[in-house]
Amino acid sequence: MNTATIQTLDTPDGAFTILTDERGHVLASGWTADRNAILARLAEHSRPEAVTEGETEAAAAVAAYYDGDLSAIDHVAVSQHGTPMQLAGWQALRRITPGRPLTYREFAAELGSPGAVRAAASICARNAPALFVPCHRVLRTDGTLGGFAWGLEVKRQLLDREAGVPALA
């Protein structure tokens, strides 16, 4: 039986939900309390057969991240399924330094294909374990925010936090 665990936490950026597999690896996550929105981030063939509410080990890393330990998310295990280019892209996203976002063009160059800007953007768009695989650290080629599955306000707050910009009260 393929059973996943789901947990929703309160964060300064709103509700954050984590879906983990039986090994504790993050399958999907994002700034919502809607479990269906989290499950929808996974390809249908990758969705768990059953989902139960519970505690996830990844929740401690989220709390530490929001307490200022930006590296706390770096070693949380994730489970992603995709093409070799997507898998390489998701690994590359985890190497982007907090506070030093890349543009899609720079990200494409990191993947060895400087002209593959659309493919780089697609890798970000298909990233299910948000925060743990920090796709929010990639910006449009002109330096503007671009898209983000969980909203541009959340993306801005994450980037500001990582750049050391104090949050507004």
C-alpha positions in Angstrom: 0.0 0.0 0.0 1.4 3.4 -1.0 0.4 5.7 1.8 1.6 9.2 2.2 1.5 11.5 5.2 0.2 15.1 5.0 0.8 17.9 7.5 -0.1 21.6 7.4 1.9 24.2 9.3 1.4 27.8 10.0 4.2 30.0 8.6 4.7 33.8 8.3 3.8 33.3 4.6 0.6 31.4 5.4 -0.4 27.8 5.6 2.3 25.4 4.3 1.4 21.8 3.5 3.9 18.9 3.2 3.2 15.6 1.6 5.7 12.8 2.3 6.0 9.2 1.2 6.5 6.2 3.5 10.2 6.9 3.8 9.6 10.5 4.8 10.7 12.0 1.5 8.8 15.1 0.4 6.7 14.4 -2.6 5.0 17.8 -2.8 4.6 20.9 -0.7 3.4 24.5 -0.9 1.7 27.5 0.7 -1.9 26.2 1.0 -4.0 24.2 3.4 -5.8 22.5 0.4 -4.6 18.9 0.3 -6.0 18.6 -3.2 -3.9 21.4 -4.5 -0.8 19.6 -3.1 -1.8 16.3 -4.7 -2.4 18.1 -8.0 1.3 19.1 -8.1 2.1 15.4 -8.7 1.6 13.6 -12.0 -1.4 11.2 -11.7 0.8 8.1 -11.9 3.0 9.5 -9.0 0.1 10.1 -6.5 -0.1 8.0 -3.4 -3.0 5.5 -3.1 -3.9 6.8 0.4 -3.1 10.0 2.4 -3.2 10.2 6.2 -2.8 13.3 8.4 0.3 13.1 10.6 3.6 14.6 11.6 6.4 14.8 9.0 10.1 15.1 9.7 10.3 17.8 7.1 8.2 20.1 9.3 11.2 20.7 11.6 13.2 22.0 8.6 10.4 24.4 7.7 10.3 25.7 11.2 14.1 26.2 11.3 14.0 27.9 7.9 11.4 30.4 9.1 13.5 30.9 12.3 16.4 32.0 10.1 18.3 28.8 9.3 18.0 29.1 5.6 20.1 26.0 5.1 17.7 23.8 7.1 15.8 22.8 3.9 18.9 21.8 2.0 19.2 18.2 3.2 15.5 17.2 3.4 15.0 14.2 1.2 12.6 14.7 -1.7 11.2 12.2 -4.2 10.7 13.5 -7.7 9.9 11.7 -11.0 10.7 13.2 -14.4 12.9 13.3 -17.4 16.7 13.2 -17.0 16.7 17.0 -17.7 14.0 17.7 -15.1 15.9 15.6 -12.5 19.1 17.5 -13.2 17.3 20.8 -13.1 15.7 20.0 -9.7 19.1 19.0 -8.3 20.5 22.3 -9.7 17.8 24.3 -8.0 18.9 22.9 -4.7 22.4 24.3 -5.3 21.2 27.9 -5.7 22.5 30.0 -2.8 19.9 31.7 -0.7 20.0 35.5 -1.4 21.5 35.0 -4.8 18.7 34.1 -7.2 19.4 33.2 -10.9 17.6 34.3 -14.0 16.0 31.6 -16.2 18.9 32.2 -18.6 21.5 31.7 -15.9 19.7 28.6 -14.7 19.6 27.2 -18.2 23.4 27.8 -18.5 23.8 25.9 -15.2 22.1 23.0 -16.9 24.5 23.2 -19.8 22.0 24.6 -22.2 22.1 28.5 -22.2 19.5 28.8 -24.9 17.0 26.5 -23.2 15.3 29.3 -21.2 11.8 27.8 -21.8 12.9 24.4 -20.6 14.4 25.9 -17.5 11.2 27.7 -16.8 9.2 24.5 -17.3 11.5 22.7 -14.8 10.6 25.3 -12.2 6.9 25.1 -13.0 6.8 21.3 -12.6 8.6 21.3 -9.3 6.3 19.7 -6.7 8.3 19.9 -3.4 8.4 23.7 -3.2 10.8 25.3 -0.7 12.8 22.1 -0.4 13.6 22.4 -4.1 13.7 26.2 -4.1 12.3 27.1 -7.5 11.4 30.5 -6.1 15.2 31.4 -6.5 14.8 31.7 -10.3 13.7 35.0 -11.8 12.7 36.1 -15.3 15.6 37.0 -17.6 14.8 40.7 -17.0 15.1 40.2 -13.2 11.4 40.4 -12.4 9.7 37.8 -10.3 7.9 35.9 -13.1 5.5 33.1 -12.1 5.2 31.0 -9.0 2.6 28.3 -8.3 2.0 29.7 -4.8 1.7 33.4 -5.7 4.1 36.2 -6.4 3.6 37.7 -2.9 4.9 34.4 -1.3 7.8 34.4 -3.8 8.7 38.0 -3.0 8.6 37.3 0.8 10.8 34.2 0.4 13.4 36.1 -1.7 13.3 39.1 0.7 13.8 36.7 3.7 16.7 35.0 2.0 18.3 38.4 1.0 18.1 39.5 4.7 15.3 42.1 4.1 13.4 42.4 7.3 9.7 41.4 7.1 7.1 44.1 7.5 5.1 43.9 10.7 
